[in-house]
Amino acid sequence: MESNKQARAEARLNSGLRNYWYPVAASWAVTHAPIGITRLSQNIVLWRDNAGQVHALEDRCPHRGARLSMGWNLGDRVACWYHGVEVGGDGQVKSVPAVDSCPLEGRTCVRSYPVQEQAGAIFLWFGEQAPQEGEGSPDVLRLPEELVSDEHSNFLCVAHWDCNYRYAIDNVMDPMHGAYLHAVSHSMACGEKSAVMQIRETDHGLIFEKVGQRGVNFDWVEFGETGTLWLRLAIPYRDKVGPGGPFGIVGMATPVDEDHCMVFFWRTRHVQGWQRDVWRFLYRNRLEQLHWDVLEQDRVVLESMAPQARDHEMLYQHDAGITRVRRLLKRRAEQEVADEPVAMIKPAGGVASHA
């Protein structure tokens, strides 16, 4: 029984923890036409209503199972291309135009996802229960200040990687790789090739950092858990690349399935007024491609990892941050599995009930 629970926890961790907000798409990717995506191995349709509000449903028509993302946007609902069945943003069948007084009408038949749009990204809640609101609730989406404060400016970068999302998290939790993998980059050419590492606890996670080196290379990373899972770091910049001090990155990894993920990296700088305009101009015209080049180095290495690489690792002191975050996520997965009833059904809206 215990080994079965461990296997279920590992499977849950590989496919994506529940009861968190995950970024699923950049805001610019969702316009009028419905689009289909896969996140946490779940097929989802996204569309905007006439007021610009994003809606998210299970991408399945309750009539015959056709993809709703292939249909039409009717504002507060989407119509299936196959037979015109109209499903609202709450998962309820609003109309079956082919039949008078169809018993499907008024029934909630597909799952709907709570949606928030912040910092240029669309976040969905993946949980068996609706997120709890109110100050102090762990379900409230609280983003790092670089993404919500007017004192900062940011650009969102989104990429698809052919690897499990856990490798993307491990990669950012490893500051030492910057001095090697990115040694010839425009921003990480300096710094020592060896370091002593330490962990500092925070109110919402931890900081993993090099002892005695700050503001030289990729010298520290912060892991946060605030209704979502995020990573934050800073890389020093030379004066010639504009005002604003260190170049910041806030990263999140969203599972697509067990073998693929979407990575979301916000590139940030602490700038206001005319300096913001200068920074944004320089980024678009001089820096953006350089940053993509660095990200591509990470992608190539992670997609080329040996099969089941985590099962054959021999870790050392520089990996203490990775192992700490892995243990935390494993505990979350074990708790989710332990809380699941033996028999469970998941009606629309993601609210679980006993069968």
Backbone torsions as a table, in degrees:
resi	resn	phi	psi	omega
1	MET	NA	-43.9	-179.4
2	GLU	-64.5	-41.5	179.0
3	SER	-65.3	-32.8	177.5
4	ASN	-66.4	-40.8	177.4
5	LYS	-63.4	-40.6	179.6
6	GLN	-64.6	-39.8	179.0
7	ALA	-66.0	-40.0	178.8
8	ARG	-66.5	-38.8	178.7
9	ALA	-65.1	-41.1	178.9
10	GLU	-65.1	-40.5	178.6
11	ALA	-65.0	-40.8	178.1
12	ARG	-63.1	-43.2	-179.3
13	LEU	-63.9	-39.5	179.8
14	ASN	-67.5	-35.3	-176.9
15	SER	-87.5	-18.4	178.4
16	GLY	123.4	127.5	178.3
17	LEU	-65.7	148.0	176.9
18	ARG	-95.3	179.3	177.6
19	ASN	62.1	39.2	173.5
20	TYR	-139.3	156.9	167.2
21	TRP	-85.7	132.6	177.4
22	TYR	-122.9	137.0	168.8
23	PRO	-69.9	133.9	-177.3
24	VAL	-118.1	-19.4	-179.9
25	ALA	-165.0	153.5	170.9
26	ALA	-71.0	147.9	-179.3
27	SER	-56.3	-38.5	-176.7
28	TRP	-67.2	-17.1	-176.7
29	ALA	-78.7	-16.2	-177.4
30	VAL	-113.3	110.7	179.3
31	THR	-116.1	-126.6	-176.1
32	HIS	-84.1	-47.3	-175.4
33	ALA	-69.1	138.3	175.9
34	PRO	-60.6	143.9	175.7
35	ILE	-126.9	146.4	178.0
36	GLY	-103.7	134.5	177.7
37	ILE	-134.1	163.0	170.7
38	THR	-121.8	124.7	177.1
39	ARG	-140.6	136.6	-175.7
40	LEU	51.9	38.2	179.5
41	SER	62.9	18.3	178.9
42	GLN	-112.0	131.6	178.2
43	ASN	-83.4	127.6	-170.6
44	ILE	-134.4	142.4	172.2
45	VAL	-110.1	135.8	177.7
46	LEU	-120.2	143.1	171.6
47	TRP	-158.7	163.6	177.4
48	ARG	-107.2	139.5	174.7
49	ASP	-84.2	-174.3	-175.0
50	ASN	-66.4	-20.7	177.6
51	ALA	-91.5	0.6	179.4
52	GLY	89.8	1.1	179.8
53	GLN	-75.6	134.4	179.3
54	VAL	-84.3	137.4	174.3
55	HIS	-117.7	150.6	-179.1
56	ALA	-139.1	127.6	179.2
57	LEU	-133.7	158.3	165.2
58	GLU	-55.3	132.3	-173.8
59	ASP	-84.9	69.6	-176.4
60	ARG	-155.7	121.2	174.5
61	CYS	-73.3	131.6	-177.6
62	PRO	-68.4	-13.3	-179.8
63	HIS	-73.1	-63.5	-176.3
64	ARG	-129.7	0.1	176.1
65	GLY	91.5	10.0	176.4
66	ALA	-66.2	157.3	179.8
67	ARG	-72.1	121.2	176.3
68	LEU	-64.9	-26.4	-179.4
69	SER	-66.0	-13.1	176.8
70	MET	-89.0	-0.5	-174.2
71	GLY	-95.7	-151.4	-173.1
72	TRP	-115.4	146.2	174.2
73	ASN	-85.5	117.9	177.3
74	LEU	-111.5	25.8	178.9
75	GLY	92.8	-100.0	-178.1
76	ASP	-84.1	4.8	-179.2
77	ARG	-148.5	167.1	176.1
78	VAL	-124.6	140.5	-177.9
79	ALA	-105.9	132.2	180.0
80	CYS	-68.6	136.7	-180.0
81	TRP	-67.6	-28.0	-171.6
82	TYR	-72.0	-51.5	-178.1
83	HIS	-135.2	9.1	174.5
84	GLY	79.8	8.4	179.4
85	VAL	-60.9	131.1	-175.8
86	GLU	-104.3	124.3	-177.9
87	VAL	-119.5	129.0	-178.8
88	GLY	-79.8	168.9	-179.8
89	GLY	-63.9	-14.4	176.3
90	ASP	-91.6	2.6	179.5
91	GLY	88.1	2.4	-178.0
92	GLN	-90.5	138.7	175.0
93	VAL	-72.6	117.8	-176.8
94	LYS	-91.3	-33.0	-177.1
95	SER	-159.5	143.1	169.9
96	VAL	-122.1	87.2	-169.6
97	PRO	-62.3	-20.3	-177.8
98	ALA	-78.4	-13.5	-174.6
99	VAL	-136.4	136.6	174.6
100	ASP	-78.0	136.1	176.0
101	SER	52.3	46.9	180.0
102	CYS	-68.7	134.1	-179.8
103	PRO	-65.3	-13.4	176.2
104	LEU	-69.7	-29.5	-175.6
105	GLU	-62.7	133.4	-179.7
106	GLY	89.2	-7.4	-179.8
107	ARG	-91.0	139.4	174.5
108	THR	-90.6	109.7	-167.5
109	CYS	-117.7	-17.7	179.8
110	VAL	-129.6	158.0	-177.1
111	ARG	-74.4	136.8	170.9
112	SER	-110.3	152.9	-176.7
113	TYR	-117.7	130.0	170.2
114	PRO	-58.4	140.2	-174.3
115	VAL	-126.5	138.6	166.3
116	GLN	-133.6	143.7	176.7
117	GLU	-119.1	113.4	-178.7
118	GLN	-142.1	150.2	172.7
119	ALA	52.2	34.8	176.8
120	GLY	77.1	13.9	179.9
121	ALA	-132.7	155.6	177.0
122	ILE	-101.9	121.7	-179.7
123	PHE	-107.2	135.1	173.8
124	LEU	-116.5	148.6	176.0
125	TRP	-93.2	123.2	176.5
126	PHE	-109.5	101.1	-178.2
127	GLY	-158.9	155.7	178.4
128	GLU	-75.0	-22.6	175.6
129	GLN	-119.1	155.5	175.5
130	ALA	-62.7	148.4	-179.8
131	PRO	-63.9	139.9	178.2
132	GLN	-80.7	130.6	-179.0
133	GLU	-96.5	171.3	177.6
134	GLY	106.5	148.7	-178.7
135	GLU	-59.0	134.7	179.3
136	GLY	92.8	-12.1	179.2
137	SER	-72.7	134.7	178.0
138	PRO	-68.9	-11.1	-179.0
139	ASP	-84.5	-12.8	-178.0
140	VAL	-69.7	130.8	179.3
141	LEU	-77.0	114.2	178.7
142	ARG	-125.0	111.8	-176.8
143	LEU	-92.3	154.6	175.5
144	PRO	-56.4	150.9	-173.3
145	GLU	-59.9	-28.2	179.7
146	GLU	-60.9	-21.9	-177.4
147	LEU	-97.9	-12.5	-175.0
148	VAL	-125.6	-14.6	-176.7
149	SER	-87.0	141.4	176.0
150	ASP	-69.0	-12.8	-179.7
151	GLU	-79.0	-9.1	-178.7
152	HIS	-119.5	154.0	172.9
153	SER	-121.8	145.5	-178.2
154	ASN	-146.2	158.7	172.2
155	PHE	-125.7	135.8	179.1
156	LEU	-96.5	130.2	176.2
157	CYS	-116.0	129.8	-179.2
158	VAL	-124.8	134.8	180.0
159	ALA	-143.9	151.9	176.1
160	HIS	-101.5	126.3	179.2
161	TRP	-117.9	138.8	178.5
162	ASP	-88.7	64.5	176.7
163	CYS	-156.9	161.6	176.0
164	ASN	-65.4	143.8	-175.8
165	TYR	-60.5	-23.9	-179.1
166	ARG	-65.2	-31.0	176.3
167	TYR	-67.8	-34.7	178.1
168	ALA	-66.4	-40.4	176.9
169	ILE	-65.1	-46.3	178.7
170	ASP	-56.6	-40.3	-177.1
171	ASN	-61.2	-42.9	-179.4
172	VAL	-74.7	-29.1	178.4
173	MET	-77.0	12.8	-175.7
174	ASP	-123.5	78.9	-177.6
175	PRO	-60.2	-27.4	-173.2
176	MET	-67.0	-24.1	-176.4
177	HIS	-68.6	-19.0	179.8
178	GLY	-61.8	-35.9	-177.5
179	ALA	-74.7	-10.9	-179.3
180	TYR	-114.8	-65.8	-176.8
181	LEU	-60.4	-38.7	-175.8
182	HIS	-106.8	24.4	-173.1
183	ALA	-62.8	-25.8	-179.1
184	VAL	-102.4	14.1	178.5
185	SER	-77.1	170.3	-177.8
186	HIS	-72.4	-15.5	-173.8
187	SER	-125.1	-8.3	-176.1
188	MET	-126.6	35.2	-179.2
189	ALA	-85.7	-11.4	-176.3
190	CYS	-104.7	176.2	176.0
191	GLY	101.2	161.4	-178.5
192	GLU	-74.1	151.2	177.1
193	LYS	-88.0	-1.8	175.1
194	SER	-140.7	157.6	-177.3
195	ALA	-164.6	157.1	168.8
196	VAL	-98.2	133.8	-175.5
197	MET	-109.5	151.6	176.4
198	GLN	-142.0	159.2	178.8
199	ILE	-114.2	134.6	172.8
200	ARG	-122.0	131.5	178.3
201	GLU	-76.9	148.5	173.9
202	THR	-126.5	176.6	179.6
203	ASP	-65.9	-22.9	-175.5
204	HIS	-129.6	15.2	180.0
205	GLY	165.7	-127.1	-177.7
206	LEU	-157.7	161.4	172.6
207	ILE	-119.4	130.8	176.4
208	PHE	-113.5	123.5	-168.8
209	GLU	-146.3	158.9	172.8
210	LYS	-78.1	137.9	178.6
211	VAL	-81.8	126.1	174.4
212	GLY	80.0	10.0	175.9
213	GLN	-138.6	118.7	179.3
214	ARG	-144.9	136.1	178.5
215	GLY	76.9	25.2	-179.5
216	VAL	-115.3	-44.2	-178.3
217	ASN	-143.2	-152.7	170.0
218	PHE	-79.2	88.6	-167.3
219	ASP	-101.2	-14.0	-179.0
220	TRP	-156.8	158.7	174.7
221	VAL	-144.3	143.6	178.3
222	GLU	-115.6	134.7	174.4
223	PHE	-106.7	130.2	-179.2
224	GLY	-129.2	147.7	178.9
225	GLU	-130.8	97.2	-175.2
226	THR	-136.6	63.1	-173.8
227	GLY	81.4	-17.1	173.3
228	THR	-144.1	172.0	-180.0
229	LEU	-111.0	122.3	-177.5
230	TRP	-136.9	161.3	177.9
231	LEU	-129.4	141.8	-177.4
232	ARG	-136.4	141.2	177.7
233	LEU	-152.3	171.6	177.7
234	ALA	-138.8	144.3	179.3
235	ILE	-127.4	129.7	-177.6
236	PRO	-66.3	148.6	178.9
237	TYR	-125.4	145.9	173.9
238	ARG	-74.1	156.3	-177.4
239	ASP	-59.9	-29.1	-174.6
240	LYS	-68.4	-12.8	179.2
241	VAL	-97.3	21.2	169.4
242	GLY	102.0	172.6	-176.7
243	PRO	-77.7	163.7	171.2
244	GLY	121.5	-2.3	177.7
245	GLY	75.1	-154.8	-175.1
246	PRO	-58.4	150.4	175.9
247	PHE	-87.4	120.1	-176.6
248	GLY	-100.8	153.8	175.2
249	ILE	-134.2	130.4	168.8
250	VAL	-115.4	124.1	-175.3
251	GLY	-122.5	147.8	173.2
252	MET	-140.5	146.6	178.0
253	ALA	-121.6	125.5	-179.3
254	THR	-114.1	123.4	178.0
255	PRO	-63.4	139.1	165.9
256	VAL	-92.7	-56.5	170.0
257	ASP	-149.6	-164.6	-174.7
258	GLU	-70.6	-14.0	-176.1
259	ASP	-118.1	2.6	-177.2
260	HIS	-145.9	155.0	178.2
261	CYS	-149.9	164.3	170.3
262	MET	-110.1	131.5	176.5
263	VAL	-108.8	135.8	180.0
264	PHE	-118.7	116.9	179.1
265	PHE	-123.3	116.8	173.0
266	TRP	-91.9	122.4	175.9
267	ARG	-92.8	121.4	-169.1
268	THR	-125.0	158.2	171.9
269	ARG	-151.5	144.9	-177.8
270	HIS	-86.6	91.3	-175.3
271	VAL	-145.2	148.6	174.7
272	GLN	-138.1	169.3	174.2
273	GLY	59.2	-140.6	-177.5
274	TRP	-64.5	-28.3	178.3
275	GLN	-65.3	-33.4	175.5
276	ARG	-61.3	-43.7	-179.6
277	ASP	-62.9	-41.7	179.2
278	VAL	-62.3	-47.5	-179.0
279	TRP	-60.3	-45.1	-177.5
280	ARG	-67.7	-35.4	176.2
281	PHE	-65.8	-47.6	-179.6
282	LEU	-62.6	-38.4	-179.2
283	TYR	-62.4	-51.0	-177.0
284	ARG	-65.7	-32.7	-172.3
285	ASN	-100.1	-22.9	-174.8
286	ARG	-125.5	-32.8	-165.8
287	LEU	-106.9	-27.4	-170.9
288	GLU	-58.7	-46.7	-178.9
289	GLN	-65.0	-35.3	177.2
290	LEU	-61.9	-38.1	179.2
291	HIS	-70.5	-37.1	175.6
292	TRP	-63.3	-36.0	178.8
293	ASP	-61.8	-41.4	178.2
294	VAL	-65.9	-44.4	179.3
295	LEU	-62.1	-35.2	178.9
296	GLU	-65.4	-35.1	176.0
297	GLN	-60.7	-43.0	176.6
298	ASP	-61.1	-46.7	-177.4
299	ARG	-59.2	-46.4	-177.4
300	VAL	-59.9	-44.4	-179.5
301	VAL	-65.4	-47.2	-175.4
302	LEU	-68.0	-37.3	179.1
303	GLU	-72.9	-13.9	-178.7
304	SER	-103.4	7.4	-179.2
305	MET	-59.3	150.2	177.1
306	ALA	-60.7	149.9	177.9
307	PRO	-54.9	136.8	-179.3
308	GLN	49.1	46.2	-173.9
309	ALA	-57.2	-37.1	-177.3
310	ARG	-63.5	-25.4	-178.9
311	ASP	-77.1	-8.7	-174.8
312	HIS	-126.3	20.4	-176.5
313	GLU	-76.6	153.5	169.4
314	MET	-129.8	92.1	-171.1
315	LEU	-85.0	159.4	175.3
316	TYR	-137.4	-168.1	-167.6
317	GLN	-58.5	-32.8	179.8
318	HIS	-66.9	-11.5	-177.6
319	ASP	-99.5	11.4	-177.3
320	ALA	-62.3	-36.0	178.3
321	GLY	-65.9	-40.7	177.8
322	ILE	-61.4	-49.6	-176.1
323	THR	-65.4	-34.4	179.2
324	ARG	-65.3	-45.6	179.9
325	VAL	-67.8	-38.1	177.3
326	ARG	-59.8	-43.1	179.4
327	ARG	-63.3	-41.2	179.2
328	LEU	-62.1	-46.7	-179.1
329	LEU	-67.0	-35.3	177.1
330	LYS	-63.4	-40.5	177.4
331	ARG	-62.6	-39.6	178.2
332	ARG	-62.8	-43.0	179.9
333	ALA	-64.9	-42.5	179.4
334	GLU	-62.9	-37.7	178.9
335	GLN	-68.0	-40.6	178.4
336	GLU	-61.0	-45.1	-179.4
337	VAL	-65.7	-40.8	-179.5
338	ALA	-65.2	-32.1	-177.6
339	ASP	-81.6	-12.2	-177.7
340	GLU	-74.5	132.5	173.0
341	PRO	-67.2	157.5	-177.9
342	VAL	-61.4	-44.8	177.1
343	ALA	-118.1	127.5	-174.3
344	MET	-147.0	140.2	170.4
345	ILE	-116.0	155.4	-177.2
346	LYS	-122.3	92.1	176.9
347	PRO	-70.3	172.3	-179.1
348	ALA	-54.6	145.6	-177.8
349	GLY	92.9	-7.7	175.7
350	GLY	80.3	10.0	-178.2
351	VAL	-88.7	117.4	-175.4
352	ALA	-81.8	147.1	173.9
353	SER	-144.3	159.7	-178.6
354	HIS	-72.5	139.5	178.2
355	ALA	-73.9	NA	NA
